Amino acid sequence: MEEKSRLSRLTTIITQLQSKRIVTAKYLSEKHNVSIRTIYRDIRSLEKSGIPVVTEEGKGYSIMEGYHLPPVLFTEDEANALITVEQLVLKSKDKSFSDNVSSAIEKIKSILRYSQKGNADLLSQRVYFGGNHNEEKSSNNLMQIQSAIINYQVLDMEYNSSVKVKTSRSIEPFAIYSTNGNFLLIAFCRLRDDFRVFRIDYIEKLSAKNEEFTPHNMTMKKYFEDYVQK
């Protein structure tokens, strides 16, 4: 039983190493409820089995760039969860987001066991989320905004507010959240010299500047405490 548990943990660690740029021993020990010493032994076992785990002193572990392992098979529940997520995403009003997620899930579905493929097709026809009934996509900017967030890239935008006031702004994107079916962008607005919230479907034009900004000393928790609750 212990050996099976360890095998399951090693398999999951491999998946976690593939899905993140770097993973710390502390993170893995907390996720698997084992000691850091046990994680060290697990990493050595993976290395001995031929998996190129890269150790970055003082930082953590990663898989050697360019190395790919055969995909781990999904359980039926995991496959069903993916199909449900896909149906939810298809209701998104942003075309760039729904197109990319559908493409990614299609690739994931390609590695499902043969018996799961038919079940996935059946489930996709039986899961329904209300909202956005006409399936109209009212924005196409979400993926570009996500890229700007992780690369600290300044964006220029033409924005048409809810009261139809048009403005040109340079913004430093911080975060995205969704409410009532709409994606909202939190960004530092250089025009207002403060953080503002913008509905992504109100952005009429968006372009990336060849300029990076310094990350702000801001977290989602701090933003909601400072700007929303007050």
Secondary structure, 3 states (H helix, E strand, C coil): CHHHHHHHHHHHHHHHHHHCCCECHHHHHHHHCCCHHHHHHHHHHHHHCCCCEEEECCCEEEECCCCCCCCCCCCHHHHHHHHHHHHHHCCCCEHHHHHHHHHHHHHHHCCCCHHHHHHHHHHHHHCCCCCCCCCCCCECCHHHHHHHHHHCEEEEEEEECCCCCEEEEEEEEEEEEEECCEEEEEEEECCCCEEEEEEHHHEEEEEEEEEECCCCCCCHHHHHHHHHCC
